Amino acid sequence: MTPAQESPPANIAAAPPPWQLSGSGYIVQVEMPEAVLEHGSFIQAGTRRIGRSRVATMMFVDYADSAVGPYHELLYIPGHLQIGPRRDLSITRIYVSSWPSVVNGRANWGIPKDHCTFDVRYGEDGIDRVALSAADGSRIAELELTAFGPSLPAPGHWVPKRFRTLSQLRDGKIFSYVPSARGTMKFARVRNWQFDARYFPDLAQGKVLRAVRLPRFQMTFPIAEIQPAS
């Protein structure tokens, strides 16, 4: 289910890949109940979960620069999915604060982006707060996150390709792509969070396994490999 929202504005300029992006953000991995993974993860028809892992990933990203300018993003990955012949990670829920990001993310990589309003407040009492609201006022999510410790090199370029490859099913096509990133990281904690399960997976039902803050990073989103779904 998607909260009520406006249609994309007309005449949004195309921003073809590859994209070079920079910014900051958080990555949180959560052990989720099987029921949420199967029935509350927005896994679309024609795809299915594979493997026994119950680890899902949430990312909040504050892009300071991209091919479509700055924007905020909250995304969810339930693990590996079977998408046609592919067995890859896949984004099943994602909100962004920019319509150009919505339109081009769908067109370039088949990412199921939806638009909403973000209220982001950094460093209040040492806590970073993020709230997402739909056009009709529905509150989608609220997060309270904090980082601690020294900055360390982020091991993005050391992660094997199979753990960086994502595939998306959209309009009868499979989009596959392998983002790459480099930057720094700190350890982080989830102080509090809540979600409207109608619009975003309820991560509060799971157990946080690990969390990191990315104070700064550079990322490349390459041209996707596109193939028919059948």
Stockholm file with secondary structure:
# STOCKHOLM 1.0

chainA/1-230         MTPAQESPPANIAAAPPPWQLSGSGYIVQVEMPEAVLEHGSFIQAGTRRIGRSRVATMMFVDYADSAVGPYHELLYIPGHLQIGPRRDLSITRIYVSSWPSVVNGRANWGIPKDHCTFDVRYGEDGIDRVALSAADGSRIAELELTAFGPSLPAPGHWVPKRFRTLSQLRDGKIFSYVPSARGTMKFARVRNWQFDARYFPDLAQGKVLRAVRLPRFQMTFPIAEIQPAS
#=GR chainA/1-230 SS CCCCCCCCCTTCCCCCSCEEEEEEEEEEEEECCHHHHHHSSCCCTTEEECSSCCEEEEEEEEEEECTTCCEEEEEEECSEEEETTEEEECCCEEEESCHHHHHHHHHHHCCCEEECEEEEEEEETTEEEEEEECTTSCEEEEEEEEEEEEEEEECGGGSCGGGTCEEEEETTEEEEECCEEEEEEEEEEEEEEEECTTTSCCGGGSEEEEEEEEEEEEEEECCCEEEECC
#=GC SS_cons         CCCCCCCCCTTCCCCCSCEEEEEEEEEEEEECCHHHHHHSSCCCTTEEECSSCCEEEEEEEEEEECTTCCEEEEEEECSEEEETTEEEECCCEEEESCHHHHHHHHHHHCCCEEECEEEEEEEETTEEEEEEECTTSCEEEEEEEEEEEEEEEECGGGSCGGGTCEEEEETTEEEEECCEEEEEEEEEEEEEEEECTTTSCCGGGSEEEEEEEEEEEEEEECCCEEEECC
//
